[in-house]
C-alpha cells in the first residue's frame, strides 16, 4: 500500500498543474481541446489564437466548430514516445478497473495528464491516484476500501 500522504500530495500537484493550463496548454498536453460554443466569448477569436500560438511553435493544428462544439486537435503523426505512454496508461487503466471492481467500485477517470490520473467511483466518494510512469504507482481508497454508496471513504459505521 502506498503512503496516503504521498498520494494526497501527488493528487494536489496533478490538480494544480492541470488547473494552471490555458486552452493551448491543454491542447499541447492532451492533443485536443473541446468546448461548448456558449463557453467561449468569441469562437473565431479563440480559433485564431490557437492557430497563432501553434504557428509560433511550428505545430500543425486543426480547429473547427461542429454543431454546438468548438474544437482544436493536434494534426500529424503521433510520436513513438507518446504512443508508448498511451499504451502504458491504458494498460494500467484496464488493470485498475478490475482492481476497483473487486472492491465494488465503478471506476471513472476524473482528471488525466499524460500517464497520471485522478480516478473516482461513480457510486461513492472514493478516489484513487495512478501514475503509469512510476512503476506504476497506485493508491487511494478506490483500491483499498470497499464501495459504500453515500458514505465517505475512510469513515466507519461508528462515525
C-alpha positions as CSV (number, residue, x, y, z in Angstrom):
1,X,0.0,0.0,0.0
2,X,1.3,3.4,-0.9
3,X,1.8,6.2,1.6
4,X,-1.6,8.0,1.8
5,X,0.2,11.4,2.5
6,X,2.3,10.9,-0.7
7,X,-0.8,10.0,-2.7
8,X,-2.5,13.1,-1.4
9,X,0.4,15.3,-2.4
10,X,0.6,13.8,-5.8
11,X,-3.2,14.4,-6.3
12,X,-2.8,18.0,-5.2
13,X,0.2,18.6,-7.6
14,X,-1.7,17.0,-10.5
15,X,-4.8,19.1,-10.0
16,X,-2.8,22.3,-9.6
17,X,-0.8,21.6,-12.7
18,X,-3.8,21.0,-14.9
19,X,-5.7,24.0,-13.5
20,X,-2.9,26.3,-14.5
21,X,-3.2,25.4,-18.2
22,X,-4.9,27.6,-20.7
23,X,-6.6,26.0,-23.7
24,X,-3.4,26.0,-25.8
25,X,-1.5,24.3,-22.9
26,X,-4.3,21.7,-22.7
27,X,-4.0,21.2,-26.5
28,X,-0.3,20.5,-26.2
29,X,-0.7,18.2,-23.2
30,X,-3.6,16.1,-24.4
31,X,-3.8,16.7,-28.2
32,X,-7.3,18.2,-28.1
33,X,-9.5,20.9,-26.6
34,X,-13.2,20.9,-26.9
35,X,-15.7,23.5,-25.6
36,X,-19.4,24.2,-26.0
37,X,-19.6,27.3,-28.2
38,X,-21.5,29.1,-25.4
39,X,-18.5,28.7,-23.1
40,X,-16.3,30.9,-25.4
41,X,-16.8,34.6,-25.8
42,X,-15.7,34.8,-29.4
43,X,-15.3,31.4,-31.2
44,X,-13.4,32.9,-34.2
45,X,-11.0,34.8,-32.0
46,X,-10.5,31.6,-29.9
47,X,-9.7,29.6,-33.1
48,X,-7.4,32.4,-34.4
49,X,-5.5,32.5,-31.0
50,X,-4.9,28.7,-31.0
51,X,-3.7,28.8,-34.6
52,X,-1.4,31.8,-33.9
53,X,0.3,30.0,-30.9
54,X,0.6,26.8,-33.0
55,X,2.3,28.7,-35.9
56,X,4.7,30.3,-33.4
57,X,5.6,26.8,-32.2
58,X,5.6,25.3,-35.7
59,X,2.9,22.8,-34.8
60,X,0.1,21.8,-37.0
61,X,-3.4,22.0,-35.6
62,X,-6.9,21.7,-36.9
63,X,-9.7,23.9,-35.4
64,X,-13.4,24.0,-36.1
65,X,-16.9,24.1,-35.0
66,X,-19.4,21.2,-35.2
67,X,-22.9,22.0,-34.0
68,X,-22.5,23.4,-30.6
69,X,-18.9,22.2,-30.1
70,X,-15.8,24.2,-30.7
71,X,-12.6,22.1,-31.0
72,X,-8.9,22.1,-31.7
73,X,-6.8,19.0,-32.4
74,X,-3.1,18.5,-32.9
75,X,-2.6,17.3,-36.5
76,X,0.0,14.9,-37.7
77,X,1.6,11.6,-36.7
78,X,1.8,10.7,-33.0
79,X,5.4,10.4,-31.8
80,X,6.5,6.9,-30.7
81,X,7.2,8.1,-27.2
82,X,3.7,9.4,-26.9
83,X,2.3,6.1,-28.3
84,X,4.3,4.2,-25.6
85,X,3.0,6.5,-22.9
86,X,-0.6,6.0,-24.1
87,X,-0.1,2.2,-24.2
88,X,1.2,2.1,-20.6
89,X,-1.6,4.4,-19.4
90,X,-4.4,2.4,-21.0
91,X,-2.9,-1.0,-19.9
92,X,-2.8,0.3,-16.3
93,X,-6.3,1.6,-16.6
94,X,-7.6,-1.8,-17.6
95,X,-5.9,-3.4,-14.6
96,X,-7.2,-0.7,-12.2
97,X,-10.8,-1.2,-13.5
98,X,-10.6,-4.8,-12.4
99,X,-8.9,-3.9,-9.1
100,X,-11.6,-1.3,-8.2
101,X,-14.4,-3.7,-9.2
102,X,-13.1,-6.2,-6.7
103,X,-13.9,-3.6,-4.0
104,X,-17.3,-2.9,-5.6
105,X,-16.3,0.4,-7.2
106,X,-17.2,1.5,-10.7
107,X,-14.1,3.4,-11.8
108,X,-14.2,6.7,-13.7
109,X,-11.3,8.9,-14.8
110,X,-11.8,12.3,-13.2
111,X,-8.7,14.0,-14.4
112,X,-5.8,12.9,-16.6
113,X,-2.5,14.4,-17.5
114,X,-0.2,12.2,-19.5
115,X,0.3,9.0,-17.6
116,X,-1.1,10.3,-14.3
117,X,-4.8,10.2,-13.4
118,X,-7.1,11.1,-10.6
119,X,-9.8,8.4,-10.5
120,X,-13.1,8.2,-8.7
121,X,-16.0,5.8,-8.1
122,X,-19.3,6.5,-9.8
123,X,-21.2,5.2,-6.8
124,X,-19.4,6.7,-3.8
125,X,-16.8,9.3,-2.9
126,X,-13.8,7.1,-3.1
127,X,-10.8,8.5,-5.0
128,X,-7.6,7.0,-6.3
129,X,-4.4,8.1,-8.0
130,X,-2.4,6.3,-10.6
131,X,0.9,7.1,-12.4
132,X,1.7,4.6,-15.1
133,X,5.3,6.0,-15.5
134,X,6.2,5.5,-11.8
135,X,6.4,1.7,-11.6
136,X,3.3,2.1,-11.7
137,X,2.3,3.9,-8.6
138,X,-1.3,3.4,-7.4
139,X,-3.1,4.4,-4.2
140,X,-6.2,5.7,-2.5
141,X,-9.5,4.5,-1.1
142,X,-10.7,3.4,-4.5
143,X,-8.3,0.5,-4.4
144,X,-8.1,-0.1,-0.6
145,X,-11.7,0.2,0.7
146,X,-15.0,-1.4,-0.2
147,X,-17.5,0.7,-2.1
148,X,-20.2,2.2,0.2
149,X,-22.5,4.5,-1.8
150,X,-23.4,7.6,0.3
151,X,-20.6,7.0,2.7
152,X,-17.3,9.0,2.7
153,X,-14.1,6.9,2.3
154,X,-12.2,6.3,5.5
155,X,-15.2,6.6,7.8
156,X,-16.6,3.8,9.8
157,X,-20.2,3.0,10.8
158,X,-19.3,4.0,14.3
159,X,-18.5,7.5,13.0
